[in-house]
């Protein structure tokens, strides 16, 4: 029966992937992501129910808008599949089962899906704009804080451990206030502070060990990106490679951190639950 559960989880992931695509597109444009009806970004026609079925709508419509017949970028289709796969892998990594999963593991799984969704929104925006959406990050902090409170009430972990997380939350609150109030007044933004806030968000849910692996994978990925950029720059012997100004190109650190964190989280879970 568990295969039915995992199929359901995959489609929940695909549905979340559709929402992630919408959020990554609309949030930087300051558009509403909850109440405004979905529309074609090319002809602005409102989409019907059968236009919004994850994965299947793209296949049945052959990658075209039903109304203007223009091609739809496959990005949304791929993100829906990828998110579904990530959700399934996360469920498998903790041995999720209809009959043997405990309540605490189930709640960890649900919070994990929320964590993954928020993380994918953040890294999706960073990949395109090299910036962290603070509204998504704040929602993430609220969800993780609620989960930590639940753990304290129900499982009563060692007090020192909880004090550690309280310190993390206090630091996060200070950074959020400093970034939102002080820097916003100055008309400035700090990518470094955003990276620090994201780091605390990751630690609160995935714990320090996973974060250490995250940093290691991120450093390797960034190093490889710098090497590739340098090779392309020398190869073309020009400022431009495929329209990108290599020497001024910014590296999306948060994007690499998000991908690395998901990889580290899955590997750690598989190790704990299976080995």
ChimeraX attribute file (.defattr): number of C-alpha atoms within 10 A of each C-alpha:
attribute: neighborCount
match mode: 1-to-1
recipient: residues
	/A:1	8
	/A:2	11
	/A:3	10
	/A:4	10
	/A:5	14
	/A:6	21
	/A:7	13
	/A:8	14
	/A:9	21
	/A:10	23
	/A:11	21
	/A:12	19
	/A:13	26
	/A:14	27
	/A:15	20
	/A:16	24
	/A:17	26
	/A:18	22
	/A:19	20
	/A:20	25
	/A:21	20
	/A:22	19
	/A:23	23
	/A:24	21
	/A:25	18
	/A:26	14
	/A:27	16
	/A:28	14
	/A:29	9
	/A:30	8
	/A:31	13
	/A:32	12
	/A:33	16
	/A:34	10
	/A:35	7
	/A:36	9
	/A:37	11
	/A:38	17
	/A:39	16
	/A:40	16
	/A:41	11
	/A:42	12
	/A:43	12
	/A:44	11
	/A:45	15
	/A:46	14
	/A:47	15
	/A:48	12
	/A:49	9
	/A:50	12
	/A:51	18
	/A:52	15
	/A:53	14
	/A:54	23
	/A:55	19
	/A:56	13
	/A:57	18
	/A:58	19
	/A:59	11
	/A:60	11
	/A:61	15
	/A:62	13
	/A:63	16
	/A:64	17
	/A:65	21
	/A:66	17
	/A:67	12
	/A:68	12
	/A:69	13
	/A:70	13
	/A:71	13
	/A:72	17
	/A:73	11
	/A:74	12
	/A:75	9
	/A:76	20
	/A:77	21
	/A:78	16
	/A:79	23
	/A:80	26
	/A:81	19
	/A:82	16
	/A:83	25
	/A:84	24
	/A:85	18
	/A:86	21
	/A:87	24
	/A:88	21
	/A:89	18
	/A:90	23
	/A:91	23
	/A:92	16
	/A:93	19
	/A:94	21
	/A:95	16
	/A:96	19
	/A:97	16
	/A:98	14
	/A:99	8
	/A:100	8
	/A:101	12
	/A:102	12
	/A:103	9
	/A:104	13
	/A:105	13
	/A:106	16
	/A:107	14
	/A:108	15
	/A:109	17
	/A:110	13
	/A:111	18
	/A:112	18
	/A:113	21
	/A:114	16
	/A:115	21
	/A:116	22
	/A:117	20
	/A:118	20
	/A:119	25
	/A:120	24
	/A:121	26
	/A:122	25
	/A:123	24
	/A:124	24
	/A:125	24
	/A:126	21
	/A:127	18
	/A:128	13
	/A:129	12
	/A:130	17
	/A:131	22
	/A:132	27
	/A:133	18
	/A:134	16
	/A:135	11
	/A:136	16
	/A:137	21
	/A:138	18
	/A:139	14
	/A:140	23
	/A:141	23
	/A:142	11
	/A:143	15
	/A:144	21
	/A:145	18
	/A:146	13
	/A:147	17
	/A:148	18
	/A:149	13
	/A:150	14
	/A:151	16
	/A:152	15
	/A:153	10
	/A:154	10
	/A:155	10
	/A:156	11
	/A:157	12
	/A:158	9
	/A:159	9
	/A:160	9
	/A:161	10
	/A:162	16
	/A:163	11
	/A:164	11
	/A:165	18
	/A:166	15
	/A:167	11
	/A:168	18
	/A:169	19
	/A:170	11
	/A:171	15
	/A:172	21
	/A:173	15
	/A:174	13
	/A:175	16
	/A:176	18
	/A:177	13
	/A:178	13
	/A:179	20
	/A:180	14
	/A:181	11
	/A:182	13
	/A:183	13
	/A:184	13
	/A:185	9
	/A:186	8
	/A:187	7
	/A:188	10
	/A:189	15
	/A:190	12
	/A:191	15
	/A:192	11
	/A:193	16
	/A:194	19
	/A:195	16
	/A:196	15
	/A:197	26
	/A:198	24
	/A:199	21
	/A:200	20
	/A:201	24
	/A:202	25
	/A:203	18
	/A:204	21
	/A:205	23
	/A:206	19
	/A:207	14
	/A:208	14
	/A:209	12
	/A:210	23
	/A:211	23
	/A:212	14
	/A:213	18
	/A:214	23
	/A:215	17
	/A:216	15
	/A:217	19
	/A:218	21
	/A:219	16
	/A:220	13
	/A:221	17
	/A:222	16
	/A:223	12
	/A:224	12
	/A:225	13
	/A:226	14
	/A:227	12
	/A:228	12
	/A:229	17
	/A:230	13
	/A:231	12
	/A:232	17
	/A:233	17
	/A:234	11
	/A:235	10
	/A:236	11
	/A:237	10
	/A:238	12
	/A:239	14
	/A:240	13
	/A:241	14
	/A:242	8
	/A:243	7
	/A:244	10
	/A:245	14
	/A:246	17
	/A:247	12
	/A:248	8
	/A:249	9
	/A:250	10
	/A:251	14
	/A:252	20
	/A:253	20
	/A:254	27
	/A:255	24
	/A:256	21
	/A:257	26
	/A:258	24
	/A:259	18
	/A:260	22
	/A:261	27
	/A:262	20
	/A:263	16
	/A:264	22
	/A:265	23
	/A:266	19
	/A:267	16
	/A:268	18
	/A:269	19
	/A:270	17
	/A:271	12
	/A:272	11
	/A:273	11
	/A:274	10
	/A:275	6
